[in-house]
């Protein structure tokens, strides 16, 4: 994982929202650790990364979808491709994706009852 890119992204999001390091780090880590992360000098666990992004009003998966397992990443890519096809009014593309989603495990309904899995 590129610690410099992650740290830079966190710093940019924090500054865009005019949040001080102390505020973002509070209850998650020390300000010093956050500073090291923002400067690419320290790694960060997935749990703490999720907490930081949540505090910044976002989900880490928006920026780092590769942190998902392979099956969830495929589902993520399908959703993005579907949204792009929808925006382009590509009904043939959407129909093809719906068929793929119907058989993909991430879109399967896990409880009994009606309704689609997505």
C-alpha positions in Angstrom: 0.0 0.0 0.0 1.3 3.4 -0.9 1.6 5.2 2.5 2.4 8.5 0.9 -0.7 8.5 -1.3 -2.9 7.5 1.6 -1.5 10.1 3.9 -1.7 12.8 1.2 -5.3 11.9 0.6 -6.2 12.1 4.3 -4.4 15.5 4.6 -6.1 16.9 1.5 -9.6 15.8 2.7 -8.9 17.1 6.2 -7.7 20.5 4.9 -10.6 20.8 2.4 -12.9 20.5 5.4 -10.8 22.8 7.6 -10.3 20.2 10.2 -7.2 20.4 12.5 -5.1 17.3 13.0 -6.0 17.2 16.7 -9.7 17.1 15.8 -9.4 14.3 13.2 -7.1 12.2 15.4 -9.1 12.6 18.7 -10.0 9.2 20.1 -8.4 7.4 17.2 -4.7 8.0 17.5 -2.3 10.8 18.6 -1.9 13.9 16.5 1.7 12.9 16.1 0.8 9.5 14.6 -1.7 11.2 12.2 1.1 13.6 11.2 3.4 10.7 10.4 0.6 9.0 8.4 -0.1 12.2 6.4 3.6 12.5 5.6 3.9 8.9 4.5 6.2 7.9 7.3 3.8 5.5 9.1 1.4 2.9 8.0 -2.2 2.8 9.3 -4.5 -0.2 10.1 -7.6 -0.7 8.1 -9.7 -0.2 11.2 -8.1 3.2 11.9 -8.2 4.2 8.3 -12.0 3.5 8.3 -12.4 5.6 11.4 -10.5 8.5 9.9 -12.4 8.4 6.6 -15.7 8.1 8.5 -14.8 11.2 10.5 -14.1 12.9 7.2 -17.5 11.9 6.0 -16.5 9.3 3.5 -15.9 5.6 3.2 -12.4 4.3 2.6 -13.7 2.0 -0.1 -14.6 5.1 -2.2 -10.8 5.7 -2.4 -9.4 2.3 -2.0 -11.8 -0.3 -3.5 -8.9 -2.8 -3.7 -9.2 -3.2 0.1 -12.3 -5.3 -0.5 -12.0 -9.0 -1.1 -12.1 -10.2 -4.7 -15.8 -11.0 -4.8 -16.8 -7.6 -3.3 -14.4 -5.8 -5.6 -16.1 -7.5 -8.6 -19.5 -6.4 -7.3 -18.1 -2.8 -6.8 -16.8 -2.8 -10.4 -20.2 -4.0 -11.6 -22.0 -1.3 -9.8 -19.7 1.4 -11.2 -20.1 -0.1 -14.7 -23.9 -0.2 -14.3 -24.0 3.4 -13.2 -21.9 4.5 -16.2 -24.2 2.5 -18.5 -27.2 4.1 -16.9 -25.8 7.6 -17.3 -25.1 6.9 -21.0 -28.6 5.4 -21.5 -27.0 2.2 -22.6 -29.9 -0.2 -22.0 -28.2 -3.1 -23.7 -25.2 -2.7 -21.4 -27.5 -2.4 -18.4 -29.3 -5.6 -19.4 -26.1 -7.5 -19.8 -24.9 -6.3 -16.3 -28.2 -7.2 -14.7 -27.8 -10.8 -16.0 -24.3 -10.9 -14.6 -25.4 -9.5 -11.3 -28.2 -12.1 -11.0 -25.6 -14.9 -10.9 -22.9 -13.1 -8.9 -22.8 -14.3 -5.3 -22.6 -10.7 -3.9 -26.0 -9.9 -5.3 -27.7 -13.1 -4.2 -30.4 -12.7 -1.6 -29.4 -14.4 1.6 -32.8 -14.7 3.3 -35.9 -16.4 2.1 -38.6 -14.2 0.6 -39.2 -12.2 -2.5 -37.3 -9.4 -4.0 -34.0 -9.0 -5.8 -30.6 -9.3 -4.3 -29.6 -5.8 -5.5 
